[in-house]
Amino acid sequence: MSKPSPLNLTQIFLFGGLLLVCLAAGIATANLNLSLETALIVSTAIVVAIPIVLRVVSGKFDPFEPIAVFSVIYALMFVARPLYFDSTGETLFKIGSETVDFGPYVVEMQVAALIGAIAFVVGYEVVTRSAQKPRPRLTSISSISLKQGGLVLCALGLVGTFFYLRAFPGGYSALAQGRSDQYHEISTQMNSYFYYFPDLLLPGAFIMLLVWLRTKDTWPLLVAVGSALILFAIRLPVGSRLGLLPLFGTPFVFWYLYRNKRPGIVGLATVVLVLAIGWSLVLQNRYQSTGLEQTSYVGSLKSIVEDPGQLLDPVTKDQDVAMAPGFASAMSVVPSELPFRYGLGMTEDLITRGVPRQFWAGKPLAPREKVISELWPKGYKKSISNPEFSILFHFYYDGWYVGVMLGMFLLGLLFRAIRDLALSRPVDPLYLVAYALVLCNMPMILRDSVTDSVLRLSFSLLPLLIVGWWASRRFKTSNRSLATYPKSP
């Protein structure tokens, strides 16, 4: 493993730029008649842009680096959305018939967003390692064990899908109705394990794809495609966009990593356009029997062609990227009604979340549920209030602005370590799949609580790594010959 290098010129420019951003924000607020809110939004935008600009200028920009993904997602959450309600003056967060005015807390929220951006960037950039062109090679992983592990995960995923569908009267036909009243009622009573168990099909499909890549046998590819289609079929009707993103995004990212290539500007623009259209289509067609309008996918596509501006609705109006107004709304009850927990909030949630409520009637509510029950009590009881407050809220709830700073700094360190482990040395393609899966889960990691992310990754990333570890152990104790990967171009 390469040793950490001292501060280089790029880091010096980066840290100096962060200090100048804070200074410029104060000067602009005092002399340019900008509102404090606007100055904070612009400062956050500059902070997340600095690492990207430095990489582009130095010719080292990589769209599959965590800092690039972070910058885009964070800008959507805490720059684009705040700019929209700052320009329109809309500071009401309405869910169902209940409305919260988050206007008085926008500045406090944006301060936390700026602190979080600086902390993540500093944490990510504070240590650098000598980068190498990643060259996938076969390491000590048994092909036979890899195949066995993939089949076991696919089988467990099918069993999980069976029990998940059994929870709905009428089976798949009931699920296919989308987020109906029946779906909300059943999902409220359903144990979260039943929801996540079908996700075991995801690592199972990826492993069988790797088996096909090694052996070129047809049947592993058929198993991989079949498993992916089953997962797609149960997640699409209810509009689980963030659940579908790893399913399609991981193979896309892995293919480029495996071939040591990156998409160009045209390719990235095409991917963004396809993603925006697909996101909008799923969002418009996930409701039935809820009093909300639903059209066919063909009708929705025609509507998008006639009015492309609606592709921006998930960013400006809907709840998909409503982390900023959600976080600001949560600040109206934290700490006035819900005091800071100083580390106990996430700890308690991590410990208790895995215990089914059916076995523990007095199980404490998760921090997010506490806030929702305070702000939208009617919607909470009906399970129609489901806003996300971002990971910043959970750090804030556990330690004020200091918690945001420490949490985001550690998160930046973690993603840098993951990047260095995967891309700074030759690794087996299985670990490139794991890295691609982490990248595709970054929107959920930044959007959800730490506990939610741990739970979700426990059914996707963790099984993948366990099979890789087991196959490696099996290789060390056997003398079976291994098939080899074809040389990547």
Secondary structure, 3 states (H helix, E strand, C coil): CCCCECCCHHHHHHHHHHHHHHHHHHHHHHHCCCCHHHHHHHHHHHHHHHHHHHHHHHCCCCCCCHHHHHHHHHHHHHHHHHHHHHHHCCCEEEECCEEEECHHHHHHHHHHHHHHHHHHHHHHHCCECCCCCCCCCCCCCCHHHHHHHHHHHHHHHHHHHHHHHHCCCCCHHHHCCCCCHHHHHHHHHCCHHHHHHHHHHHHHHHHHHHHHHHHCCHHHHHHHHHHHHHHHHHHCCCCCHHHHHHHHHHHHHHHHHHCCCCCCHHHHHHHHHHHHHHHHHHHHCCCCCCCCCCCCHHHHHHHHHHCHHHHHHHHHCCCCCCHHHHHHHHCCCCCCCCCCCCCHHHHHHHHHCCCCHHHCCCCCCCHHHHHHHHHCHHHHHHCCCCCCCHHHHHHHHCCHHHHHHHHHHHHHHHHHHHHHHHHCCCCCHHHHHHHHHHHHHHHHHHHCCHHHHHHHHCCCHHHHHHHHHHHHHHHHCCCCCCCCCCCCC
